[in-house]
Amino acid sequence: MKKYIKSIKALVLGLVVLATACVPEGKDMIEGMGSNFVRLPAGGEETTLLGVDLVAGDKTTEFLEIIRDVNSSSQLNSEVNVTIKADDALITKYNADAKVYNANPDNAKTQKPLFDALPASLYKLSGTDIKMGVGEFSKNVAITFDPTKLDPTKKYALGVSVVSAGNYKVRSGLGSALFQIIAKNKYHGKYKAVGVFTHPTAGPRDIDRMKDVVTLTANSVTTELGDLGASGYTMTLTVNADNSVTVSPTGVTPNINQSYSKNYYDPATKSFHLHYSYNATAPRIVQEVLTLK
């Protein structure tokens, strides 16, 4: 999205203080004085989520915003050229840090994912040499790719860094950004699960929890089985043409029996209605409804 300043005179007062007003919280407020800066608002140590619908064919979406912070209104009377690049080194560093974080037992419940670099052959950026014209203080870069060409077994990321910005400096800590790429089908999301888990000896217990239902293919998702996700018991739900659902074991789930009643997806309520069991010799029976929130 382009943003143009149509009346420079009206913004003189605001631009005089823009260099300090735009400094993110926690940054040195003196840093921008007397200099002009370029920054990526999505920059920092955390990833930014980029989700696209899992439909065949090239999709184009704006994902990276570049902003210039100026110390006077006269700076907007000139152009600035910003060069960016795809930077796999950001992913390498993130993965190394994530491994250290995940190895700490105190972080067992908040594990950070490890990413694969989005292959250069699968996407195209709208440009890597970005020109901000007279009056422009921000510019967006778009990415184009076909989500169905992504390997659903991988977690993709795309790192972007500012290479140069002419006579502008790059704002400290905001010169690079890491984007997590997620291709989502229409079933993807956070669901409220309610139902009953019946153990052959311990008896029934209620299921009342939130579940992440995550895209695998255009018509299949994965989620935790019953309330055993923390133990590695997961399942794949495949929505068939008639909205019936096939439940398949994944993770450490040994097997699944889905012969109790019809498993189905209700598009009107965006809910999965499931009745299944695992462990053939002493079945653990699960009856649950997952509703999109």
Helices and strands as residue ranges (DSSP letters): G 9-11, H 12-16, H 18-21, E 37-39, E 48-53, E 59-69, G 73-77, E 80-86, H 88-103, G 105-107, E 116-117, G 120-122, E 123-125, E 129-132, E 138-145, G 147-149, E 156-164, E 169-170, E 176-184, E 189-199, E 203-217, E 220-224, G 229-231, E 233-239, E 245-251, E 264-266, E 271-278, E 284-292
